[in-house]
Amino acid sequence: MSSSRNKNVVLSAVKQNAPIVYLIIFVAIGCLFVPNFGSKANFLNILRQAAAPAVSCIAMTFILITGNIDLSTGYIVSLVSISCGIMVKTLELPPYLVILLCLLIGCAAGAANGLFVTVCEIPSFIVTLGSGMILTGLAQLVSQNTSYHDLPDNFRAFAKAEIFSLPITVFYALLVALLAWIILHRAVFGRELRALGLNAQASRMAGIKEKKSVFITFVISGGLTAFCSILMTIRVNCAQPDLGGSNFSFEAITAAVIGGTSLLGGRVNIPCCVAGALIIKCIESWINILNLNYYLYQAILGIAILIALIADALKNRER
């Protein structure tokens, strides 16, 4: 009896953390069949490249958990990136002030999306698609379609340092993941968000303020997306008006869904979301090492999200 119970506990844990198991399998396959995939340099590169996507995945998770979606995150990245370039190269503002102002830009963009979704009651898909076009237009307008290269060292120092031979961006991503885990898994606010995603009508009857909660999630998502943009801008050492785009939002959604976040809302697992972002970067590393066509990477992402959606649909049917 005890052995059977322990077996059920293990199987339940594996099922709940399946993306982490998938990540281990992907890493094992890469080490066995992809040349140089298992090298220390390649692992460090994957971690460095996955830091910003992990943050963007968590930002998207805050939206998805309520049953909404945000297609403007990539365009927020572009606007924040070019804003960084203007402030550090043209205006020569102090790095800490640039970072603060960029975070506020992201929060403001998220707040605008949240207002249209909650006050005007327009579907988030339509709102964020429209706002994304506005944001990309603003990015092109203020930059005159130019990029800012060779950013100042004092600004880049924010995300270029290393701790225990690991990029500091990895620790930023872990800190964001920890805070998100506390909010979504331990705080009352997180339980309210999950309840809204599972059954919005019942949640409203229980006294949960749906519009306020959804608005806050868009603000949080906007701020985290801006932080992601700062990390990406520093990593490529170039502020660009097209750093994000539609592919960015798609990758964030893919990582979140692979990580077990339901598109219908109500279900989230932050460690698994981080694993989802790492899985995508492992696939990208395979493509680069094997020198395969980049379009194959996009096709694989499409297949991955379709598989994840089918699995999500089956879980929702069981629920």
C-alpha positions as CSV (number, residue, x, y, z in Angstrom):
1,M,0.0,0.0,0.0
2,S,2.8,2.4,1.0
3,S,4.7,1.6,-2.2
4,S,1.7,2.2,-4.3
5,R,1.0,5.5,-2.6
6,N,4.6,6.6,-3.1
7,K,4.4,5.7,-6.7
8,N,1.3,7.8,-7.2
9,V,2.9,10.7,-5.4
10,V,5.9,10.5,-7.8
11,L,3.8,10.2,-10.9
12,S,1.7,13.2,-9.7
13,A,4.8,15.3,-9.2
14,V,6.2,14.4,-12.6
15,K,2.9,15.2,-14.2
16,Q,2.7,18.6,-12.5
17,N,6.3,19.4,-13.5
18,A,6.3,17.8,-16.9
19,P,8.1,20.8,-18.6
20,I,11.1,20.4,-16.3
21,V,11.2,16.7,-17.2
22,Y,11.0,17.7,-20.9
23,L,13.9,20.2,-20.4
24,I,16.1,17.4,-18.9
25,I,15.3,15.2,-21.8
26,F,16.1,17.9,-24.3
27,V,19.4,18.6,-22.6
28,A,20.3,14.9,-22.6
29,I,19.4,14.5,-26.3
30,G,21.5,17.6,-27.1
31,C,24.5,16.3,-25.2
32,L,24.3,13.0,-26.9
33,F,23.6,13.9,-30.5
34,V,24.5,17.6,-31.0
35,P,28.2,18.5,-31.3
36,N,29.5,20.8,-28.5
37,F,26.0,21.3,-27.1
38,G,27.2,20.0,-23.7
39,S,30.2,22.3,-23.5
40,K,30.4,24.8,-20.6
41,A,30.6,27.7,-23.0
42,N,27.4,26.6,-24.8
43,F,25.5,26.2,-21.5
44,L,26.5,29.6,-20.4
45,N,25.4,31.0,-23.7
46,I,22.0,29.3,-23.4
47,L,21.6,30.7,-19.9
48,R,22.6,34.2,-21.0
49,Q,20.2,34.1,-23.9
50,A,17.3,32.6,-21.9
51,A,17.4,35.2,-19.1
52,A,15.4,37.9,-21.0
53,P,12.9,35.4,-22.6
54,A,12.3,33.9,-19.1
55,V,11.3,37.3,-17.9
56,S,9.1,37.9,-20.9
57,C,7.4,34.5,-20.4
58,I,6.6,35.4,-16.8
59,A,5.2,38.7,-17.9
60,M,3.0,36.9,-20.4
61,T,1.9,34.5,-17.7
62,F,0.5,37.3,-15.6
63,I,-1.8,38.1,-18.5
64,L,-2.7,34.5,-19.5
65,I,-3.6,33.4,-16.0
66,T,-6.7,35.7,-16.1
67,G,-7.7,34.3,-19.5
68,N,-6.5,37.3,-21.5
69,I,-3.6,37.6,-24.0
70,D,-1.1,40.4,-24.8
71,L,0.2,40.7,-28.4
72,S,1.9,44.1,-27.8
73,T,4.8,42.9,-25.6
74,G,7.2,42.7,-28.6
75,Y,6.3,46.3,-29.5
76,I,6.8,47.5,-26.0
77,V,10.3,45.9,-26.1
78,S,11.0,48.0,-29.3
79,L,9.7,51.2,-27.8
80,V,11.6,50.8,-24.6
81,S,14.8,49.8,-26.4
82,I,14.9,52.9,-28.6
83,S,14.0,55.0,-25.6
84,C,17.1,53.6,-23.8
85,G,19.2,54.6,-26.8
86,I,17.9,58.1,-26.9
87,M,18.2,58.7,-23.2
88,V,21.8,57.3,-22.8
89,K,23.2,58.5,-26.1
90,T,21.4,61.8,-26.9
91,L,20.2,63.0,-23.5
92,E,23.1,61.4,-21.6
93,L,21.0,60.7,-18.6
94,P,22.4,58.7,-15.6
95,P,21.9,54.9,-16.0
96,Y,19.7,54.5,-12.9
97,L,17.4,57.2,-14.2
98,V,17.2,55.7,-17.7
99,I,16.3,52.3,-16.2
100,L,13.6,53.9,-14.0
101,L,12.1,55.9,-16.9
102,C,12.1,52.8,-19.2
103,L,10.3,50.7,-16.6
104,L,7.7,53.5,-16.3
105,I,7.2,53.5,-20.0
106,G,6.5,49.8,-19.9
107,C,4.1,50.2,-17.0
108,A,2.3,53.0,-18.8
109,A,1.9,50.9,-22.0
110,G,0.6,48.1,-19.9
111,A,-1.8,50.4,-18.0
112,A,-3.2,51.7,-21.3
113,N,-3.9,48.2,-22.5
114,G,-5.4,47.4,-19.1
115,L,-7.7,50.4,-19.3
116,F,-9.1,49.6,-22.7
117,V,-9.6,45.9,-21.7
118,T,-11.3,46.7,-18.3
119,V,-13.1,50.0,-18.8
120,C,-14.0,49.8,-22.5
121,E,-14.5,46.0,-22.2
122,I,-12.8,45.4,-25.5
123,P,-11.2,41.9,-25.9
124,S,-7.5,41.9,-25.0
125,F,-6.6,40.3,-28.4
126,I,-8.0,43.3,-30.3
127,V,-6.7,45.9,-27.8
128,T,-3.1,44.7,-27.7
129,L,-3.0,44.1,-31.4
130,G,-4.0,47.7,-32.0
131,S,-1.8,49.1,-29.3
132,G,1.2,47.1,-30.7
133,M,0.8,48.9,-34.0
134,I,0.7,52.2,-32.2
135,L,3.8,51.4,-30.2
136,T,5.8,50.3,-33.2
137,G,4.8,53.4,-35.0
138,L,6.0,55.5,-32.0
139,A,9.3,53.6,-31.9
140,Q,9.9,54.3,-35.6
141,L,8.9,57.9,-35.3
142,V,11.0,58.9,-32.3
143,S,14.0,57.1,-33.7
144,Q,13.6,58.1,-37.3
145,N,14.3,54.4,-38.1
146,T,17.8,54.6,-36.8
147,S,19.6,52.5,-34.1
148,Y,22.0,53.5,-31.3
149,H,25.2,51.4,-31.2
150,D,28.0,51.2,-28.7
151,L,26.0,52.1,-25.6
152,P,27.9,53.7,-22.6
153,D,29.8,51.2,-20.4
154,N,28.2,52.6,-17.2
155,F,24.8,51.7,-18.6
156,R,25.8,48.3,-19.9
157,A,27.4,47.5,-16.5
158,F,23.8,46.9,-15.2
159,A,23.6,43.6,-17.1
160,K,27.2,42.8,-18.1
161,A,28.6,41.7,-14.7
162,E,29.1,38.1,-13.7
163,I,28.6,36.4,-10.4
164,F,30.2,33.0,-9.8
165,S,31.0,32.9,-13.6
166,L,27.3,33.2,-14.4
167,P,25.9,36.3,-16.1
168,I,24.1,38.6,-13.7
169,T,21.1,38.5,-16.0
170,V,20.5,34.9,-14.9
171,F,20.2,36.1,-11.3
172,Y,17.8,38.9,-12.4
173,A,15.6,36.3,-14.1
174,L,15.7,34.1,-11.0
175,L,14.8,37.0,-8.8
176,V,11.8,37.9,-11.1
177,A,10.8,34.2,-11.1
178,L,11.0,34.1,-7.3
179,L,8.9,37.2,-6.9
180,A,6.3,36.0,-9.4
181,W,6.2,32.6,-7.6
182,I,5.5,34.3,-4.3
183,I,2.8,36.5,-5.9
184,L,1.0,33.8,-7.9
185,H,1.4,30.8,-5.6
186,R,1.5,32.3,-2.1
187,A,-0.2,35.7,-2.1
188,V,-4.0,36.4,-1.9
189,F,-3.7,38.4,-5.2
190,G,-2.4,35.3,-7.0
191,R,-5.2,33.1,-5.8
192,E,-7.7,35.8,-7.0
193,L,-6.1,35.8,-10.4
194,R,-6.3,32.0,-10.7
195,A,-9.9,32.1,-9.6
196,L,-10.7,34.7,-12.2
197,G,-9.1,32.5,-14.9
198,L,-11.0,29.4,-13.8
199,N,-14.4,31.1,-13.4
200,A,-14.7,34.8,-13.7
201,Q,-18.5,34.9,-12.9
202,A,-18.1,32.9,-9.7
203,S,-15.1,35.1,-8.7
204,R,-17.1,38.3,-9.1
205,M,-19.9,36.8,-7.0
206,A,-17.3,36.0,-4.4
207,G,-16.3,39.7,-4.2
208,I,-13.1,39.6,-6.3
209,K,-12.7,42.9,-8.2
210,E,-12.1,41.6,-11.6
211,K,-11.4,44.8,-13.5
212,K,-8.9,46.0,-10.8
213,S,-7.1,42.7,-10.8
214,V,-6.9,42.5,-14.6
215,F,-5.6,46.1,-14.8
216,I,-2.9,45.4,-12.3
217,T,-1.7,42.3,-14.3
218,F,-1.3,44.4,-17.5
219,V,0.7,47.0,-15.5
220,I,2.9,44.2,-14.1
221,S,3.4,42.7,-17.5
222,G,4.3,46.0,-19.0
223,G,6.9,46.7,-16.4
224,L,8.5,43.2,-16.7
225,T,8.5,43.5,-20.5
226,A,10.3,46.8,-20.2
227,F,12.9,45.2,-17.9
228,C,13.3,42.4,-20.5
229,S,13.9,45.0,-23.1
230,I,16.6,46.7,-21.1
231,L,18.4,43.3,-20.7
232,M,18.1,42.6,-24.4
233,T,19.3,46.0,-25.4
234,I,22.4,45.7,-23.2
235,R,23.1,42.2,-24.4
236,V,23.2,43.2,-28.1
237,N,24.8,46.6,-27.3
238,C,22.4,48.3,-29.6
239,A,19.1,50.1,-29.0
240,Q,16.8,49.3,-32.0
241,P,13.3,50.3,-33.0
242,D,12.6,46.7,-34.1
243,L,14.2,44.7,-31.3
244,G,10.9,43.1,-30.4
245,G,8.1,42.6,-32.9
246,S,5.4,40.0,-33.4
247,N,7.8,37.0,-33.0
248,F,8.7,38.2,-29.5
249,S,5.1,37.9,-28.3
250,F,4.7,34.5,-30.0
251,E,7.9,33.1,-28.4
252,A,6.7,34.4,-25.0
253,I,3.3,32.8,-25.4
254,T,4.9,29.5,-26.7
255,A,7.3,29.4,-23.7
256,A,4.4,30.0,-21.3
257,V,2.1,27.4,-22.8
258,I,5.0,24.8,-23.0
259,G,5.6,25.7,-19.3
260,G,2.1,24.6,-18.4
261,T,0.2,28.0,-18.4
262,S,-3.3,27.5,-19.7
263,L,-4.5,29.8,-22.5
264,L,-7.9,29.6,-20.9
265,G,-6.6,30.9,-17.6
266,G,-6.4,29.7,-14.0
267,R,-3.4,27.4,-14.2
268,V,0.2,28.5,-13.8
269,N,3.6,27.0,-12.7
270,I,6.4,29.6,-12.6
271,P,9.3,27.1,-12.4
272,C,7.8,25.3,-15.4
273,C,7.5,28.6,-17.3
274,V,11.2,29.1,-16.8
275,A,11.8,25.6,-18.1
276,G,9.7,26.4,-21.1
277,A,11.9,29.4,-22.0
278,L,15.0,27.2,-21.6
279,I,13.5,24.5,-23.8
280,I,13.0,27.1,-26.6
281,K,16.6,28.3,-26.2
282,C,17.9,24.7,-26.3
283,I,16.0,24.2,-29.6
284,E,17.5,27.4,-31.0
285,S,21.0,26.3,-29.9
286,W,20.5,23.0,-31.8
287,I,19.5,24.9,-34.9
288,N,22.5,27.2,-34.7
289,I,25.1,24.4,-33.9
290,L,23.8,22.2,-36.7
291,N,23.7,25.3,-39.1
292,L,20.1,24.6,-40.1
293,N,17.8,27.1,-41.7
294,Y,16.3,29.6,-39.3
295,Y,12.8,29.1,-40.7
296,L,13.0,25.5,-39.4
297,Y,13.2,27.0,-35.9
298,Q,10.0,28.9,-36.5
299,A,8.3,25.8,-37.8
300,I,9.5,23.8,-34.7
301,L,8.1,26.6,-32.5
302,G,4.8,26.3,-34.3
303,I,4.7,22.6,-33.8
304,A,5.7,22.9,-30.1
305,I,2.9,25.4,-29.4
306,L,0.3,23.2,-31.2
307,I,1.4,20.2,-29.1
308,A,1.2,22.2,-26.0
309,L,-2.3,23.5,-26.9
310,I,-3.5,20.0,-27.5
311,A,-2.2,18.9,-24.2
312,D,-3.8,22.0,-22.5
313,A,-7.1,21.2,-24.1
314,L,-7.0,17.6,-22.9
315,K,-6.2,18.8,-19.3
316,N,-9.1,21.3,-19.4
317,R,-11.4,18.5,-20.6
318,E,-10.3,16.3,-17.7
319,R,-10.8,19.3,-15.3
